[in-house]
């Protein structure tokens, strides 16, 4: 199921946004480098995913993921999974090759490293989009919430360790976590999608569920990207 | 019964899954199965017995994840859980011939440089497991995806136990592990380390693993083990998709490949093992002796010495002032730059020599090897005359290395060859001994033969001995060139060994040395030279090898030659630089033209003082880009581009000073560190480039830096400005801690902090003096701090 996560081209608009681009002319040298880095990155990475579907239940402690030690605490995840009887726990990684390429660029040229880092951030989002499509196709014709990741709102990052254990992410896709809760390979995402038999009313997403919210230049400037 | 006698059987039967069996008995996903060793030993003995009844010759104790790291917070120690696990398995084996294996899986933390666990820590964790499992009959290291982690485990097993070791790794359909390790590298490295059987387990079913098993069998002559999953799992039900019968049929197909040990991984049950044993009954083990070629490797890349391969010689301080300076300053970045340049130039293998009076060679060697193997995917040749240095490097090298060198002297043979054997490396043998370098080809040939005999005697493969017949200076002794080439030819033809030669020495004392070097290289290649040690940045040397490979028929359809010299072979940077022949320095900086920048700087230095170049051209150009960045006219990549180009100019200036034995001017020392627990350091590295450009001397402590290390470094080096970065909310506490410790120890310094999750308020709250919004602002802060508070730097 991993072959289909292949990314053919990177969403450069997103990548430039992550680079802090706010309009205007882009130097040809940067465009050439971006092209070169994009090719190298796409050649290097091997995006992978793993997911499991679980029944969930609301308890006073939080949302209990049945038959596992996981309990999702916090009001945001609870609201997110409202009216959902099941949830998908998914993990996506671009693979350690992305880290390796960025690292070797850092020794060669910092601009290539930086550009590749942002390209990889855009790529992992694209891999998540693809993973979501595949999962929905495999799980069936239900209503799904969007992807909600540990660290969004008050959904604690501390859940990551058990999250990876339950999905066997280390064994199945090579995704690990450090003591300070950093996912390794670095360009990786974990997320929860609720499954409901009933239609799910659309909710505004906002910055709370954007993986770039910490680094976003728009946010730092007090603005919003409009998504 | 022991493992050796077990191998006399036609096939060896391994057990099937433990986790699957436990989950069927109520274990939940995500729970640690190893805790049952003490909490419910009965259930484990029962499962083991079921596998023994199904015909397993070896059962794996339930100790896969029983390491210090994974058991943290469980209330049990690794020792308790492992001892109990082995005991349960042993109990099940009572009265049978079945052997108990101590089962060891990955730690669950990735090793440096991708993760934060050091090789030495990994070794220590495994050592604890091996010692705790002392009662087992066999040690199994399985489901490994990182060859480096596996090497730590193998060394821990071999150095703390005398039990046989079986290693199995987990591969994907693309024939690589998650960390990119390929099959040939796995086989070369592990066989070199002296394990007793190797193989594959988990990830896929026996159908998908067939090509993996086929490739593995081709690369090894020790017994091969295969333990596949019961097909592929369903994400909704978690059920695996093939039956015991199908599994057995597919396993049977592995027999002709030469597989010796058969078992099952996730999803398999005693029924799968029973069916497999049934299918194998009456079949004969197929023992195919393979000739394993001469080769060295990194995990992701195997370099087979089946044609001339270039060994890059540049990482060596001999005669290089700038290199010596970098070594004395412990500056590995300089070494990394040399590594990248040589790989781009065409090096297949890199020689690493950091021997210099006044430095701790072993420590520096380990540091250099770790750094280079983290960024360059080429095998390394570890070059030192000191056995302790060689051992230090061999231990932490990731893959199969080349040792440079042993020679015919008794002392050298006795100290170096055992290291080569223990760590499974290849070795360069120099044709010299107690009496120096023999003048004649005959004399050198005899030493080569002696080295070979001694290597074979302690179990080093013939393919792993490369002979260096030694190049002498032709201007001193004209007939010497002929003797070297004759010796080389004889070693190659009569002993059948690979040959290596440092070429450049030939022309010492002559003008325009490269002409002599390239012709001598070509002569040596026609005599059978396999491994020329050359400067890969010297185009005529590299092109001689490439052209030779075409003419000798090694480079099929001249593909590599065309790739290097056809239209597509010119890199984007060279193209960009070439467009503008007569550009000025500011233009080069603005457009990030590194080689132009360096070239123009050297030109300028012929007529101008370095300080004038820095103050009148470099700094104003940087200031201009900096202010455009602040105004939002350009964005970060452009700022970094200019900074990198400026860096190449500064490199020329540093070189200029080094040649004159002068110190470059520093505007002040700054420590940079990404705090403890945090491994996102690209932002910090960008800050470093900019600060260095403005003339500050940066002591970069790297990432995941211990809080106290910042304090001691600041005190020892008398540093007054410290920059700390953190990218995760989870690591801000380490930043606060570091700032607090700096204050507690009364370090006379200012602290600036930055990083994605920081805010000016938080910076103030934790007691930092400045909040740096971006890399440019760090430079402004540095300027202010040194002007206002520490004008002495």
Interface residues (C-beta under 8 A of the other chain):
Chain A: X1 X2 X16 X19 X20 X21 X22 X24 X26 X27 X29 X30 X32 X33 X34 X36 X46 X48 X50 X51 X52 X53 X67 X68 X69 X70 X95 X96 X97 X99 X100 X102 X103 X104 X106 X107 X108 X109 X110 X111 X113 X114 X115 X117 X135 X138 X139 X151 X157 X162 X165 X166 X168 X170 X171 X172 X173 X174 X176 X178 X179 X180 X181 X182 X184 X185 X186 X214 X215 X220
Chain B: X28 X29 X30 X31 X106 X108 X109 X110 X113 X114 X115 X116 X143 X145 X170 X172 X174 X177 X178 X179 X180 X202 X203 X235 X236 X238 X333 X336 X337 X339 X340 X374 X375 X376 X377 X572 X576 X591 X592 X594 X632 X633 X634 X635 X636 X637 X638 X640 X641 X643 X644 X677 X678 X679 X680 X682 X685 X686 X689 X727 X728 X729 X730 X731 X734 X756 X757 X773
